[in-house]
Amino acid sequence: MTTPGESGHPFTPTTPQPRPASDHAKGLRPGSAPDERDRSVTAVGTHPHPASGPLSASGSGEQPRLGAGAAAGGATPDSGAASERRVPGAARRGAVDPVKALMHRHRDLCERAVDPLEIAAGLEAHGVTDRTAARFRHRDVFSLAEEMYARVSRAPEAPSAPVAADVPRMTVDRVVLSLLPGALCAAAVTGLRLTEGRTRLAVAVAGVLAVALGVRTLLRRGPLSTLGHTPAGTSTPGTRAWTYWLIAYAVLGDGLLGAAVTGGPDGLPDGTATGPWPLAVAPALALALGCAPATWAAHLFAVRARRRLAASRGLEEFAASVRPLLLAAFGLFLGALAALLAVCGAVLHQPAGPAQALTLGALLLLARLLTIHGFTHAPAVALGAAATVEAVAQASVFAARLPGCGPLATPVDSLVAAWGPGCVPALACGTAALALLVHATRTLSRASAHARGEGQP
């Protein structure tokens, strides 16, 4: 008795038998015996077709073996269907693009960005670090941002990527604008020294308004402006009021506190440093003149920080290079303000109050730097805290005059007796400035703090 395939026609193809499910899993040829599972295909003169199907399920990289029927030009009944079922799945698994998914998640950022550095800053603001970028097969956030910027689709009229260090220069008009508050304040001080009576009062009012207008103009244009830096509606309520209070206290507060401790004041201020309510004219003039070095320090910091951003290849590298730059700009401003205080005190023959003036100037500069880079909450808290301490100190002295409230003024009386009335603003503004300095070294060293905003001058 002969079996099919043994009837004398050895080359007659046998009828393919149904392939068991176990054979599919084990990779057996159709119709083959279990002991043939390791036999090479070349033993029967067949060669695997290069496009015969996907890789084996075991991942060994071998081509699938062909049965005897396939060697003769036929095909197994389920080979094509299995290939059609497996190929799309493998293609889908191989087509997973994590960078594309990240681009979809930050689509608005990628479409609005004018250069890869802006994308890097935005990713850093959303918590993407160099370690996160390594999961996308990039060495750092900057490399990941460059790929995202190159792959994003833009309109044909989209502008080309500008140079990151392209910061507007300090032109002549901006230099003049930075000197305007100091010039107006010097003119007002000169008018106060040359006039008397009601004329002096009118000159004082006009001088205050002129200096306020000059400072407002400076803050609306140039390196100290928030135009194009902070989104609309991000300003914290009360910041401007706290700033006005601190400046007014620098002019009137020390004289009022010193007179109140001794039972005064006995009259209204007369615009001099020797009246019943003395005015601190020299510190006010130095602070007004200090607007110029504050503007130059802010411009220097912006230029150098963007150059470091363009040259850096990692977030930690950028942060490590920007922190000394911030401290250097801050130190240059304090040195210039100290020199101005010494000159103004010598010219006007009045005490310059270096402690309270330096701490106030440091507080105002740090608050402005944080504000123009989009961080408005911390400056508002620091300015408000310093102003509150000064107001409470003044109020406690006057409240101690009420029956039974004498102990309220004991802390302030002790401080004034030891270091003078200027110690109150020095401690208040100095503590707030120190807290802002620590905060600024952390926030202004981020790449997201130096992202170019729309409409930036």
C-alpha positions in Angstrom: 0.0 0.0 0.0 1.4 3.3 -1.0 0.8 6.6 0.5 0.1 9.8 -1.5 3.3 11.0 -3.0 4.8 7.5 -3.2 2.9 6.2 -6.3 5.9 6.4 -8.6 5.6 10.1 -9.3 8.1 11.5 -6.9 7.8 15.1 -8.3 4.0 15.2 -8.1 3.1 17.8 -5.4 1.1 16.4 -2.6 -2.1 18.0 -1.5 -1.3 20.4 1.4 -2.8 19.3 4.7 -4.4 21.8 7.1 -1.8 23.4 9.2 -2.3 22.9 12.9 -2.4 25.9 15.2 0.6 24.5 17.0 2.5 24.4 13.8 1.9 28.0 13.2 3.3 28.9 16.5 6.3 26.6 16.1 7.1 27.7 12.5 6.7 24.1 11.0 6.3 23.6 7.3 2.9 22.5 6.1 2.8 18.8 5.8 6.1 18.1 7.4 6.8 15.7 10.1 7.9 16.9 13.5 11.4 15.6 12.9 11.8 17.9 9.9 11.4 21.1 11.9 15.1 21.8 11.9 15.8 20.8 8.3 17.2 23.5 6.0 15.1 24.8 3.2 18.0 24.5 0.8 17.9 20.8 1.3 15.1 20.6 -1.3 16.5 23.3 -3.5 14.2 26.1 -2.5 15.3 29.7 -1.7 13.4 32.1 0.6 11.9 35.0 -1.3 13.3 38.4 0.1 9.7 39.7 0.3 8.1 36.6 1.6 6.8 38.1 4.9 7.7 39.9 8.1 10.3 38.8 10.6 9.5 35.7 12.6 7.7 36.0 15.9 10.8 34.9 17.8 12.6 38.0 16.5 15.6 36.0 15.3 15.7 37.8 12.0 15.3 34.6 9.9 13.1 34.5 6.8 10.0 32.2 7.1 10.5 28.8 5.6 8.6 27.7 2.5 6.8 24.3 2.2 7.1 21.9 -0.6 4.1 23.3 -2.3 5.6 26.8 -2.2 8.8 25.4 -3.7 6.9 24.2 -6.6 5.3 27.5 -7.3 2.3 27.1 -5.1 1.4 28.8 -1.8 -0.1 27.7 1.5 -3.7 28.7 2.0 -3.1 30.9 5.0 0.3 32.3 4.2 -0.9 35.4 2.4 -3.6 36.1 4.9 -1.2 35.7 7.8 1.2 38.1 6.2 -1.5 40.6 5.6 -2.5 40.4 9.2 1.0 40.7 10.6 2.5 43.4 8.3 0.2 46.3 9.2 0.7 45.7 12.9 4.5 45.6 12.5 4.4 48.7 10.4 2.4 50.5 13.0 4.8 49.4 15.7 7.8 50.6 13.7 6.1 53.9 12.8 5.7 55.1 16.3 7.3 58.6 16.4 7.7 60.0 20.0 9.0 63.4 18.7 5.9 63.7 16.5 3.7 63.1 19.5 5.6 65.7 21.5 5.2 68.2 18.6 1.5 67.5 18.6 1.3 68.1 22.3 3.1 71.4 21.9 1.8 72.4 18.5 1.1 76.0 19.4 4.6 76.5 20.7 6.2 75.0 17.6 4.0 77.0 15.2 4.6 80.3 16.9 8.4 79.8 17.4 10.7 82.0 15.4 13.8 80.0 16.2 14.7 76.7 17.9 15.8 78.5 21.1 12.2 79.6 21.7 11.0 76.0 21.5 13.7 74.9 23.9 12.7 77.6 26.3 9.0 76.6 26.1 9.9 72.9 26.6 12.0 73.8 29.6 9.1 75.9 31.0 6.8 72.8 30.7 9.3 70.7 32.7 11.2 69.0 29.9 14.8 68.5 31.0 18.0 67.1 29.3 17.2 63.7 31.0 13.7 63.8 29.4 15.2 64.6 26.0 17.4 61.5 26.3 14.2 59.4 26.1 13.6 61.0 22.7 17.1 60.0 21.6 18.5 63.5 21.9 21.5 64.6 24.0 19.7 67.7 25.4 16.7 69.9 25.1 18.3 72.2 22.5 18.9 69.3 20.1 15.3 68.1 20.6 14.1 71.6 19.9 16.1 71.9 16.7 14.5 68.8 15.3 11.0 70.0 16.3 11.6 73.4 14.7 12.9 71.7 11.5 9.9 69.4 11.2 7.1 71.8 12.0 5.1 73.1 9.0 4.9 76.8 8.5 3.3 79.2 6.2 5.4 80.3 3.2 5.6 83.9 4.6 6.9 82.8 8.0 10.0 84.8 8.8 13.4 83.1 9.0 14.9 82.3 12.3 16.6 85.4 13.8 19.8 85.3 15.7 19.1 84.8 19.4 21.5 87.4 20.5 19.9 90.1 18.3 19.0 92.5 21.1 18.2 96.2 20.3 21.3 98.3 21.0 21.4 101.2 23.4 20.8 104.0 20.9 21.2 107.7 21.6 17.5 108.2 22.3 17.5 105.4 24.8 20.5 106.7 26.5 18.9 110.1 26.8 15.7 108.5 28.0 17.6 106.7 30.8 19.1 110.0 31.9 15.7 111.9 31.9 14.5 111.1 35.5 17.8 112.1 37.0 17.9 115.3 35.0 14.4 116.2 36.0 15.1 115.4 39.7 18.3 117.5 39.7 16.3 120.5 38.2 13.6 120.1 40.9 16.2 119.9 43.7 17.9 123.1 42.3 14.5 124.8 42.3 13.9 123.9 45.9 17.2 125.3 47.0 16.6 128.6 45.2 13.0 129.3 46.3 11.1 129.9 49.5 7.5 129.8 50.8 4.7 129.0 48.5 6.9 129.1 45.5 9.0 126.3 46.9 5.9 124.2 47.5 4.8 124.8 43.9 8.3 123.8 42.7 8.2 120.7 44.8 4.8 119.6 43.4 5.9 120.3 39.8 9.2 118.5 40.4 7.5 115.4 41.8 5.1 115.2 38.8 7.9 115.7 36.3 10.1 113.0 37.8 7.2 110.6 38.0 6.4 111.3 34.3 10.1 110.7 33.4 10.2 107.4 35.2 6.9 106.3 33.7 8.3 107.1 30.2 11.5 105.1 30.9 9.5 102.1 32.1 7.4 102.1 29.0 10.3 102.0 26.6 13.7 100.5 26.5 15.3 97.7 28.5 13.2 98.3 31.6 9.9 98.1 29.6 7.6 95.1 29.8 6.3 95.6 26.3 6.5 92.3 24.5 8.0 90.5 27.5 5.0 89.7 29.7 1.6 88.6 28.4 -1.3 90.9 28.8 -3.0 90.7 32.2 -0.1 89.2 34.1 0.6 92.3 36.2 -0.1 91.8 39.9 -2.5 94.3 41.5 -0.9 96.6 44.0 2.7 96.4 42.7 2.6 100.1 41.5 1.1 101.3 44.7 3.7 99.5 46.8 6.5 101.0 44.7 5.1 104.5 45.1 4.9 104.0 48.9 8.5 102.9 49.1 9.8 105.8 47.1 7.7 108.3 49.1 9.0 106.8 52.3 12.6 107.2 51.1 12.0 110.9 50.8 9.6 111.6 53.8 9.7 108.5 56.0 12.9 108.8 57.9 12.3 112.4 58.8 8.8 111.6 60.0 9.8 108.6 62.0 12.7 110.5 63.7 10.4 113.4 64.6 7.6 111.0 65.8 9.9 109.2 68.2 10.8 112.5 69.9 7.2 113.6 70.1 6.8 115.4 66.7 6.5 116.5 64.0 5.8 120.1 64.8 4.9 121.1 61.3 4.7 120.1 57.7 7.8 119.5 55.5 9.3 122.7 54.1 11.5 121.0 51.5 14.7 121.2 53.5 16.7 118.7 55.5 16.7 120.9 58.6 13.0 121.6 59.0 10.4 120.2 61.5 9.8 117.4 59.0 13.2 116.8 57.3 13.3 115.6 53.7 15.9 113.1 52.4 16.8 115.0 49.2 20.2 113.4 48.5 19.0 109.8 48.5 16.0 110.8 46.3 18.4 112.5 43.8 20.8 109.5 43.8 17.9 107.1 43.1 16.6 109.2 40.2 20.1 109.3 38.7 20.4 105.6 39.3 17.8 104.9 36.6 20.6 105.2 34.1 22.8 102.5 35.5 19.7 100.3 36.2 18.8 100.6 32.5 22.3 99.7 31.3 22.6 96.8 33.8 19.3 95.4 32.5 20.4 95.8 28.9 23.7 94.1 29.6 22.1 91.2 31.3 19.6 90.7 28.4 22.3 90.8 25.8 24.7 88.4 27.5 22.0 86.0 28.6 20.8 85.6 25.0 24.3 85.0 23.8 24.8 82.4 26.4 21.5 80.8 25.4 22.6 80.6 21.7 26.0 79.1 22.7 24.8 76.6 25.4 23.9 73.0 24.6 22.2 72.1 27.8 19.9 73.7 30.5 22.3 73.1 33.3 25.1 74.6 31.3 23.0 77.7 30.5 22.0 78.1 34.1 25.5 77.9 35.4 26.7 80.6 33.0 23.8 83.0 33.6 23.9 83.1 37.4 27.4 84.8 37.6 26.1 87.2 34.8 23.1 88.2 36.9 25.2 88.8 40.0 27.7 90.8 38.0 25.0 93.1 36.6 23.5 93.5 40.0 26.9 94.3 41.6 27.6 96.9 38.9 24.4 98.7 39.6 25.0 98.7 43.4 28.5 100.1 42.8 27.2 102.9 40.5 24.4 103.7 43.0 26.9 103.9 45.9 29.0 106.3 43.9 26.0 108.5 43.1 25.0 108.6 46.8 28.5 109.8 47.8 28.5 112.5 45.1 24.9 113.7 45.9 25.6 113.8 49.6 28.8 115.8 49.0 27.2 118.3 46.6 24.1 118.9 48.7 25.9 118.7 52.1 23.3 116.3 53.4 23.4 112.8 54.8 23.1 110.4 51.8 21.6 107.5 53.8 23.5 104.8 52.0 22.1 101.8 53.8 18.4 102.6 53.1 19.0 103.9 49.6 21.2 101.0 48.5 18.7 98.4 49.8 15.8 100.2 48.2 17.6 100.5 44.9 18.5 96.8 45.0 14.9 95.8 45.7 13.5 98.0 42.9 16.0 96.7 40.3 15.5 93.0 41.2 11.7 93.5 41.1 11.9 95.2 37.7 14.2 92.5 36.3 11.8 89.7 37.4 8.8 91.7 36.0 10.2 92.3 32.6 11.0 88.6 32.3 7.4 87.6 33.1 7.7 86.8 36.9 5.3 89.3 38.6 4.1 87.5 41.7 7.4 87.4 43.7 8.1 91.2 43.1 4.6 92.1 44.3 5.0 90.0 47.4 8.5 91.4 48.2 7.5 95.1 47.6 4.3 94.7 49.6 6.1 93.1 52.5 8.7 95.9 52.7 6.0 98.6 52.4 3.9 96.9 55.1 6.9 96.8 57.6 7.5 100.5 57.1 3.9 101.4 57.5 3.5 99.2 60.7 6.7 100.8 62.1 5.3 104.3 61.6 1.8 103.4 62.9 3.2 101.7 66.0 4.9 105.0 67.1 1.8 107.0 66.7 -0.4 104.3 68.2 1.8 104.3 71.4 0.5 107.8 72.2 -2.9 106.4 73.0 -3.6 105.5 76.6 -2.3 102.0 77.5 -0.6 101.4 74.1 2.9 102.6 75.1 4.6 99.2 74.7 3.7 99.1 71.0 6.5 101.5 70.1 9.1 99.7 72.2 10.7 97.7 69.3 10.8 100.7 67.0 12.1 103.0 69.7 14.9 100.5 70.5 15.9 100.3 66.8 15.9 104.0 66.3 17.9 104.6 69.4 20.5 102.1 68.4 20.9 102.8 64.6 18.7 105.8 63.8 15.5 106.0 61.8 17.1 104.7 58.6 17.4 101.2 60.1 13.7 100.5 59.6 13.7 100.9 55.7 17.1 99.3 55.5 16.0 96.2 57.3 12.7 96.0 55.5 14.0 96.6 52.0 17.2 94.6 52.6 15.4 91.5 53.7 13.0 91.7 50.7 15.9 92.3 48.3 17.8 89.4 49.6 14.8 87.1 49.2 14.3 88.4 45.6 18.0 87.9 44.8 17.7 84.2 45.8 14.6 83.9 43.8 16.0 85.7 40.7 19.1 83.4 40.6 16.8 80.5 40.2 14.2 81.9 37.8 16.3 84.1 35.6 18.7 81.3 35.0 16.0 79.4 33.1 15.9 79.3 29.3 12.2 80.1 29.4 12.9 83.4 31.1 14.7 84.6 28.0 12.3 83.4 25.3 11.6 86.1 22.8 8.0 87.2 23.0 5.9 88.6 20.2 6.3 92.3 19.7 9.4 92.4 21.7 11.3 95.6 21.1 
